[in-house]
Amino acid sequence: MRSVIGVYDGDKLKLKEKVKIKGAVNVLVTFLNETETALQKKMLLQRLLKRQPVKITPLNVKDLIEEGRK
């Protein structure tokens, strides 16, 4: 399953991302009342939560703190 943001103008459905699908597939369209900005933030958050954590050594943490103080 894949969710993609799009816009329906009363005539056509335009997706915000390209989707590679082979052959015909069934789709489910849900009309949302949320603003585009809220949807984009939600999708970004979902993508960030799927990422693997980055391991940082204590020396890197110290460097990052010092860089933030500049």
C-alpha positions as CSV (number, residue, x, y, z in Angstrom):
1,M,0.0,0.0,0.0
2,R,1.2,3.5,-0.7
3,S,-0.3,6.9,0.2
4,V,0.3,9.9,-2.0
5,I,-1.0,13.5,-1.6
6,G,-2.9,14.9,-4.6
7,V,-5.4,17.6,-5.6
8,Y,-8.7,17.0,-7.2
9,D,-10.1,20.1,-9.0
10,G,-13.6,18.7,-9.7
11,D,-12.4,17.2,-13.0
12,K,-8.9,15.6,-12.7
13,L,-6.9,14.1,-9.9
14,K,-3.3,15.3,-9.9
15,L,-0.8,13.5,-7.7
16,K,2.0,15.5,-6.0
17,E,4.5,12.6,-6.4
18,K,5.3,10.3,-9.3
19,V,4.2,6.7,-8.5
20,K,5.6,3.7,-10.4
21,I,2.8,1.2,-10.7
22,K,2.8,-1.6,-13.2
23,G,-0.6,-2.5,-14.6
24,A,-4.0,-1.5,-13.4
25,V,-4.6,-1.3,-9.6
26,N,-7.5,-0.4,-7.3
27,V,-7.3,2.9,-5.5
28,L,-9.0,4.4,-2.5
29,V,-9.6,8.2,-2.7
30,T,-10.3,10.1,0.5
31,F,-11.2,13.8,0.4
32,L,-9.5,15.6,3.2
33,N,-10.4,18.9,4.9
34,E,-6.9,19.5,6.0
35,T,-4.7,22.2,4.5
36,E,-2.0,21.3,2.1
37,T,0.7,22.5,4.6
38,A,-0.7,20.2,7.3
39,L,-0.7,17.3,4.9
40,Q,2.9,18.0,3.8
41,K,4.0,18.2,7.5
42,K,2.3,14.9,8.3
43,M,3.9,13.1,5.3
44,L,7.3,14.5,6.2
45,L,6.9,13.4,9.8
46,Q,5.9,9.9,8.7
47,R,9.1,9.7,6.5
48,L,11.3,10.9,9.3
49,L,9.9,8.4,11.7
50,K,10.7,5.5,9.3
51,R,14.4,6.5,9.1
52,Q,17.0,4.6,11.0
53,P,18.7,6.5,13.9
54,V,22.2,7.8,13.3
55,K,24.9,6.7,15.8
56,I,26.9,9.6,17.2
57,T,30.1,9.1,19.2
58,P,30.7,11.2,22.3
59,L,33.3,13.3,20.4
60,N,30.8,14.1,17.7
61,V,28.2,15.2,20.3
62,K,30.8,17.6,21.8
63,D,31.6,19.0,18.4
64,L,27.9,19.4,17.6
65,I,27.3,21.3,20.9
66,E,30.3,23.6,20.3
67,E,29.1,24.3,16.7
68,G,25.6,25.1,18.0
69,R,27.1,27.7,20.4
70,K,28.8,29.7,17.6
